[in-house]
Every structure is written in C-alpha cells, then in structure tokens.
Amino acid sequence: MARSSDLAERVLALLDHARVDVRCAAALVIGAAGRGDARARRALAAHLADPDPTVRRFVLEGLEAAGARGAAEALVPLVAHGDEESRRLALRLLEAEGSAAEPVLRAALAGGDKETRRRVAPLLGKIGTRSALGALVRAVGDADVADEALHALRAAVDAGKGKAAVAAEAARALAKKPAEAARAHLLRVIGYVADPAALPLLIEAGQAGQPGVVRASAIAAMRRILPVAKKPDAAVVGLLAWADDDDPQVAHAAVDTLRGAPIPPALAPRLAALDRARNADARRLAVERMAAVGARAAIPKLVAALAGSDPAARAGAARTLATTPDAAGALAEALAAAEDAEVARRLALALRPHEARVPARAAEALAAAAEGPAAAVVQETLARIAPDRLADILFRRADRLAKKGELAAAFAALRPLVGAKLTPEERLRLAVLGLRARGKDLLRAARTVDPVLLTFQGLAREGYPLVKALRKHVSGDEMFTLGWNFVESAEEDDRELGRELLEAVIEGHPRGKLALAARNKLKLSA
C-alpha cells in the first residue's frame, strides 16, 4: 500500500466510518492489501478497541492477513475482555508473534488484571525463553494466577523447553524463603524438571514439622524423579513412613507417589508392614505392590489378604493376584480349604485368569473339597480345571442317591456337569439319570432348551449308537417317552431318532400295550 496513494488514505479513513458494515469492509481490504505495510498494521491495531464486536473481529482478521507484528499491546486487552471469537483470534495472533510479544506479555502477567494474567500465562509458556519461564516461576507465588502458571510451566518442560532455566529460577525463588503456598508451588515446579539431584531438597521438605501443604507438594514432586533416580532408597523409605502419616493430605500424596515408584527389594518388609496401617489406601497399596517387590514370597500374604476381613486389603490383593499367574496353586489350595461361600467366591474369581496353571496337587485338593462347605463354588471351578475328576466325584454321589431311590436328588447332583467336557459314556449316564428322574414330564419338554433332551440329541447326531446303548439302561416306558418327544420334532434327524426309539419299544414289548401305543404314534407321524 503506497504511502503517496490518496486511495490508501481514503481506505484507512473508512475505519472511522459511522456505519459498521463499512468499517468491516475497510478492515478486510486493508488486511488483504497491506501485508508487510507497517502503516496498515498500525491503523488496524488502533481500531482493536472499536465498540462493535463484529468490527473487532474483522479488524483481527485483517491484522492476521497483514501479518500482525508489534500489535501485542493492543491485542492483550482482547485476550481477557473481548467476546469469545475475539479472544480466540487475539490469542492466535499473539502466539504467532512469539518472542516479539514477550515483553508485553510479561508486563501483563506482572501488572494486568486477574483475568488478563490468567490468559497470558499459557502464551509465555509456549514462548519458552528463559525470561518468559522466569516470569512464570515468579507468578506461582500469586494465588490469582498460580494454577495457570504451574500448568504453563509443566507444558513447557514437557515440550523440552528450558528445564535448566526453570530449575534455576525455582531454586532462586525458594532461597528467598517465600510464603507457605508459594513454597509448595515452587516444589512442584522442581518436580516437573525430574532432576534426581533435587531429591535431598524434596526429602527435607517432606519431613514432619513442615507445613502440610509443603510436605504434600514435596512428596508429589518426587513422582517424576523416582523412576529415573539411580538411588531412590532414601526417598522411598520416607514415602513408606509418610503413607500412614497423621496428616491425610501427606498420606494421600505418599501413597499416590509410591504407586509408580520403584521399591527396592530390600525395602519389601517395610512395604509389607503397611498392611497394618491405619490408612486404608496404604493397606491397599501394600498388597497391590507386594507381588512386584517380593515376587513369589508375597503370594501367601496376598491370598490371606484376599480371604481376610479388611475391604481395603482385599481390593488391593484381588487386583494384584489377577495379574500374578504364579499364584494359581496357592489360590486353588486356599479355595479348597475355604469354609465360607463368600470367601470361596473371591478366591475363585481371582483364580479364574490362571486356571490353566493350576498344578495337579492343587487340583486334587479341589477334588477332595468338592463336597465340602463351599461345594458349589469348588465344583464350578473344578468343572473348568479338571472336569474328569469332578465327573467321577459327582457320578459316584449320584449313584449312591439313585440306589436309595432318590432319582431327583441324584440328577440334581449331576447338574454341575451339564455343558462340561465329558466322555460320550458319561454324557449318556447323565442323560439317562435325567430321563429316569423326569419321567413322563419329558413328553412335552422343549428339545431346544431341555438339558436331558439336548444331551440325547447331541449324542445321536455325533453318531453314537444311542438306541443300542439305551436298550441296556432304560425301561420300555422311558424309551417310549423319549421316542414320543423326538418323533414330534420338526427336524427330520430328530424324527428319525424318535422312530428308531419307538421301534425299539415295539421290539422289546411286541404284544404289550406299550407296543400298541408306539405303533399308533408311528402311524400318526408318518
């Protein structure tokens, strides 16, 4: 835009026109035509205070098109007090100015109103120069902007900007013995840098006698440092003691820090001692971290915690045991010894992911407990671990009941085997007992859901010589009931099985009433 151009002067003058639409159009034209022209940028910047929000937005867009440089002072007020769209555009323009805007932003952070200071803190963090980061470190002592300054510093450090500068500025500020809240914030800043050399300072600040907020911040600051520290033992010793501190905020911070801290095996006894802590979170932590620190040696204690009465310890033990495959044997043996159904259910649930690893000795212990106090839970687990052993146990029990004439109870005893992996002969025994127990109730039973009928159906479809086997095990009435049901089916395979069963009834009792009923049924179904 040439300086001598009368047209340019007239266009610039339109920014002061009374009509809003004219001012908007002028801002767009100046922005498009004035890229790189300082006079155009100054003219637009001077109108960022236009009373109409629509004009302000057009001026901001014009500045962006013209390449806004040196407009930071005019942009800062919009960051806090403009409408939402103006704030967004102003922030974008200030960010684009980068370090050129830093002096204005630092001045705004130091002396602006509360909202302005909160808005400019993230911009200084993105600039990331030593002076910008230093301004943010100093701002953490100001309650009005402390949170925004902390977030900006953390983001800058995470982006790899000025770690050394942040640490040096924080140390310098701490040396001035600031107020309690500011000291707590500065300790957090030191933690962001994750320098192991800061651990002694943080350990000292965490000691009893220091203000609670300072102790909690120092402890939280260790979270990033401990995973990279070569010698974390002294800090971990302190954390294990503070996890059961009288001050709840200190104890909470210590437990949270210990969750991700490397705990040396030599400190395993101190960790284990926390299972008797007053703090429920500390007890939960002890059982959660025990296996990782003490490996196999911790498993018995974890199993005992899971079976115990402390809800916090149980919750931690359950989570840890669920990811500890080596605990399979201990869990199975504890389940076998359980006398309470609720305890048995907890143990069985923890064992579930590791059932394939249960050793033979533990499986035998479960088999021995299959008719004990927690029989239902044990049997359910045994059905997956050793179905053959469970089948043997339950069939022997069912046989004893059947000999007493208690057919319904005998079939009920075998119900845990429904759906289990059994041999064809075992499946036949189960189905026959169900047939005998149910009697004529099976005449109208649903073949698609009834477990007895489904078992017979499955055996027949697999090619098992079902009719031949049934001749040896069931009476004519029972064979007739089964045949009647299957011959009623809509599926040809089932009808064929039904016809074979009814023909077997006729062969076995050719002159009796049962044979007559079987012949009539065959005629009706033909």
ChimeraX attribute file (.defattr): number of C-alpha atoms within 10 A of each C-alpha:
attribute: neighborCount
match mode: 1-to-1
recipient: residues
	/A:1	16
	/A:2	11
	/A:3	10
	/A:4	8
	/A:5	9
	/A:6	10
	/A:7	12
	/A:8	17
	/A:9	13
	/A:10	11
	/A:11	17
	/A:12	20
	/A:13	13
	/A:14	17
	/A:15	24
	/A:16	14
	/A:17	13
	/A:18	9
	/A:19	10
	/A:20	17
	/A:21	12
	/A:22	15
	/A:23	26
	/A:24	22
	/A:25	18
	/A:26	25
	/A:27	28
	/A:28	21
	/A:29	16
	/A:30	25
	/A:31	26
	/A:32	16
	/A:33	15
	/A:34	21
	/A:35	18
	/A:36	15
	/A:37	17
	/A:38	16
	/A:39	14
	/A:40	24
	/A:41	25
	/A:42	16
	/A:43	17
	/A:44	29
	/A:45	23
	/A:46	14
	/A:47	18
	/A:48	25
	/A:49	17
	/A:50	16
	/A:51	10
	/A:52	12
	/A:53	17
	/A:54	17
	/A:55	25
	/A:56	26
	/A:57	23
	/A:58	21
	/A:59	31
	/A:60	29
	/A:61	23
	/A:62	28
	/A:63	30
	/A:64	20
	/A:65	19
	/A:66	23
	/A:67	22
	/A:68	27
	/A:69	20
	/A:70	17
	/A:71	23
	/A:72	23
	/A:73	16
	/A:74	18
	/A:75	25
	/A:76	24
	/A:77	19
	/A:78	22
	/A:79	24
	/A:80	22
	/A:81	12
	/A:82	20
	/A:83	14
	/A:84	13
	/A:85	15
	/A:86	25
	/A:87	21
	/A:88	15
	/A:89	21
	/A:90	28
	/A:91	22
	/A:92	15
	/A:93	22
	/A:94	25
	/A:95	20
	/A:96	16
	/A:97	18
	/A:98	16
	/A:99	18
	/A:100	16
	/A:101	23
	/A:102	22
	/A:103	15
	/A:104	19
	/A:105	26
	/A:106	22
	/A:107	14
	/A:108	21
	/A:109	25
	/A:110	15
	/A:111	11
	/A:112	17
	/A:113	13
	/A:114	13
	/A:115	15
	/A:116	20
	/A:117	25
	/A:118	21
	/A:119	21
	/A:120	28
	/A:121	28
	/A:122	22
	/A:123	22
	/A:124	29
	/A:125	27
	/A:126	19
	/A:127	21
	/A:128	28
	/A:129	18
	/A:130	17
	/A:131	17
	/A:132	23
	/A:133	28
	/A:134	23
	/A:135	21
	/A:136	30
	/A:137	28
	/A:138	19
	/A:139	23
	/A:140	25
	/A:141	22
	/A:142	14
	/A:143	11
	/A:144	15
	/A:145	21
	/A:146	21
	/A:147	17
	/A:148	21
	/A:149	31
	/A:150	23
	/A:151	17
	/A:152	23
	/A:153	31
	/A:154	22
	/A:155	17
	/A:156	23
	/A:157	22
	/A:158	13
	/A:159	13
	/A:160	11
	/A:161	20
	/A:162	21
	/A:163	23
	/A:164	13
	/A:165	19
	/A:166	29
	/A:167	23
	/A:168	16
	/A:169	23
	/A:170	23
	/A:171	18
	/A:172	13
	/A:173	18
	/A:174	16
	/A:175	10
	/A:176	9
	/A:177	10
	/A:178	13
	/A:179	10
	/A:180	14
	/A:181	17
	/A:182	22
	/A:183	24
	/A:184	24
	/A:185	26
	/A:186	28
	/A:187	27
	/A:188	24
	/A:189	27
	/A:190	27
	/A:191	25
	/A:192	24
	/A:193	23
	/A:194	22
	/A:195	18
	/A:196	18
	/A:197	10
	/A:198	18
	/A:199	24
	/A:200	12
	/A:201	13
	/A:202	23
	/A:203	19
	/A:204	14
	/A:205	22
	/A:206	26
	/A:207	17
	/A:208	14
	/A:209	8
	/A:210	13
	/A:211	15
	/A:212	19
	/A:213	18
	/A:214	24
	/A:215	28
	/A:216	26
	/A:217	26
	/A:218	31
	/A:219	32
	/A:220	24
	/A:221	27
	/A:222	32
	/A:223	22
	/A:224	19
	/A:225	22
	/A:226	24
	/A:227	16
	/A:228	14
	/A:229	18
	/A:230	9
	/A:231	13
	/A:232	19
	/A:233	16
	/A:234	11
	/A:235	21
	/A:236	24
	/A:237	16
	/A:238	16
	/A:239	26
	/A:240	24
	/A:241	14
	/A:242	25
	/A:243	30
	/A:244	23
	/A:245	19
	/A:246	12
	/A:247	15
	/A:248	15
	/A:249	15
	/A:250	26
	/A:251	24
	/A:252	21
	/A:253	22
	/A:254	30
	/A:255	25
	/A:256	18
	/A:257	21
	/A:258	25
	/A:259	14
	/A:260	13
	/A:261	21
	/A:262	17
	/A:263	24
	/A:264	15
	/A:265	14
	/A:266	11
	/A:267	15
	/A:268	19
	/A:269	12
	/A:270	15
	/A:271	28
	/A:272	21
	/A:273	13
	/A:274	22
	/A:275	23
	/A:276	13
	/A:277	16
	/A:278	13
	/A:279	20
	/A:280	18
	/A:281	20
	/A:282	30
	/A:283	29
	/A:284	25
	/A:285	26
	/A:286	29
	/A:287	31
	/A:288	22
	/A:289	24
	/A:290	26
	/A:291	24
	/A:292	16
	/A:293	21
	/A:294	19
	/A:295	14
	/A:296	14
	/A:297	11
	/A:298	18
	/A:299	24
	/A:300	15
	/A:301	17
	/A:302	26
	/A:303	23
	/A:304	17
	/A:305	23
	/A:306	26
	/A:307	25
	/A:308	12
	/A:309	11
	/A:310	14
	/A:311	15
	/A:312	19
	/A:313	26
	/A:314	23
	/A:315	17
	/A:316	23
	/A:317	29
	/A:318	24
	/A:319	16
	/A:320	22
	/A:321	26
	/A:322	16
	/A:323	13
	/A:324	19
	/A:325	15
	/A:326	16
	/A:327	24
	/A:328	24
	/A:329	21
	/A:330	20
	/A:331	31
	/A:332	30
	/A:333	20
	/A:334	22
	/A:335	29
	/A:336	27
	/A:337	18
	/A:338	22
	/A:339	15
	/A:340	12
	/A:341	16
	/A:342	13
	/A:343	18
	/A:344	25
	/A:345	19
	/A:346	17
	/A:347	26
	/A:348	21
	/A:349	16
	/A:350	25
	/A:351	26
	/A:352	16
	/A:353	15
	/A:354	21
	/A:355	21
	/A:356	13
	/A:357	14
	/A:358	21
	/A:359	15
	/A:360	12
	/A:361	12
	/A:362	19
	/A:363	21
	/A:364	17
	/A:365	16
	/A:366	27
	/A:367	24
	/A:368	16
	/A:369	21
	/A:370	23
	/A:371	15
	/A:372	17
	/A:373	16
	/A:374	21
	/A:375	19
	/A:376	16
	/A:377	23
	/A:378	27
	/A:379	25
	/A:380	17
	/A:381	25
	/A:382	24
	/A:383	20
	/A:384	15
	/A:385	21
	/A:386	21
	/A:387	20
	/A:388	18
	/A:389	18
	/A:390	26
	/A:391	24
	/A:392	13
	/A:393	18
	/A:394	23
	/A:395	20
	/A:396	15
	/A:397	17
	/A:398	23
	/A:399	17
	/A:400	14
	/A:401	17
	/A:402	18
	/A:403	10
	/A:404	10
	/A:405	12
	/A:406	14
	/A:407	21
	/A:408	16
	/A:409	14
	/A:410	25
	/A:411	26
	/A:412	15
	/A:413	19
	/A:414	22
	/A:415	14
	/A:416	18
	/A:417	22
	/A:418	15
	/A:419	11
	/A:420	17
	/A:421	15
	/A:422	15
	/A:423	11
	/A:424	15
	/A:425	12
	/A:426	16
	/A:427	22
	/A:428	21
	/A:429	16
	/A:430	26
	/A:431	21
	/A:432	21
	/A:433	24
	/A:434	22
	/A:435	23
	/A:436	19
	/A:437	20
	/A:438	17
	/A:439	14
	/A:440	15
	/A:441	10
	/A:442	21
	/A:443	17
	/A:444	13
	/A:445	15
	/A:446	14
	/A:447	19
	/A:448	9
	/A:449	9
	/A:450	11
	/A:451	18
	/A:452	21
	/A:453	21
	/A:454	15
	/A:455	19
	/A:456	23
	/A:457	18
	/A:458	13
	/A:459	16
	/A:460	16
	/A:461	13
	/A:462	10
	/A:463	8
	/A:464	15
	/A:465	11
	/A:466	19
	/A:467	18
	/A:468	12
	/A:469	12
	/A:470	18
	/A:471	15
	/A:472	8
	/A:473	14
	/A:474	15
	/A:475	14
	/A:476	19
	/A:477	14
	/A:478	21
	/A:479	21
	/A:480	25
	/A:481	22
	/A:482	23
	/A:483	27
	/A:484	24
	/A:485	20
	/A:486	28
	/A:487	25
	/A:488	18
	/A:489	17
	/A:490	9
	/A:491	10
	/A:492	12
	/A:493	14
	/A:494	20
	/A:495	20
	/A:496	15
	/A:497	23
	/A:498	26
	/A:499	22
	/A:500	19
	/A:501	27
	/A:502	29
	/A:503	21
	/A:504	22
	/A:505	26
	/A:506	21
	/A:507	11
	/A:508	15
	/A:509	14
	/A:510	15
	/A:511	10
	/A:512	11
	/A:513	11
	/A:514	18
	/A:515	21
	/A:516	15
	/A:517	16
	/A:518	23
	/A:519	18
	/A:520	11
	/A:521	18
	/A:522	18
	/A:523	9
	/A:524	9
	/A:525	14
	/A:526	8
